[in-house]
Amino acid sequence: SAATYGITLSSANQNATSNFNLVNPTATATLPYSLQFADSATGGTLTTVGTTTLSGVGNNQLPGCGGVDNARLTVTVLSTSLQTAPTDTYADTITMVVVPQ
């Protein structure tokens, strides 16, 4: 059986306009990235993640959705951003909240 869910993604390094950023250890440089979500592991339309709740459909009868991937989260850093970023280590933590609808 299928059931709908809402998913919200956020980050400590997300700014007021919903842009996500990787940050170096001294917080002196950032590297912007985007998140896209699709309610399908193999296809479906990727939706850019911002501050709104996204919807999906999952199998609510079997543990782990029946052992089948049913969604995809893609992280994208533009090559132009990588080329202009100072050499360093960058990190961020994404928080994902999933709730039944």
DABELSUL-V315865 format. One record per backbone hydrogen bond with DSSP energy under -0.5 kcal/mol. CO is the residue of the C=O (numbers start at 1). NH is the residue of the N-H. If there is no record, write none. Layout:
CO:NH / CO:NH
This chain:
1:60 / 1:61 / 3:58 / 4:101 / 5:56 / 6:99 / 7:54 / 8:97 / 10:95 / 11:14 / 15:18 / 19:15 / 20:33 / 22:31 / 23:91 / 24:27 / 29:24 / 31:22 / 33:20 / 34:76 / 35:49 / 36:74 / 37:47 / 38:40 / 38:72 / 47:37 / 54:7 / 56:5 / 58:3 / 58:60 / 62:65 / 63:66 / 64:67 / 65:68 / 72:38 / 74:36 / 76:34 / 78:82 / 79:83 / 80:84 / 81:85 / 89:25 / 91:23 / 93:12 / 94:96 / 95:10 / 95:97 / 96:98 / 97:8 / 99:6
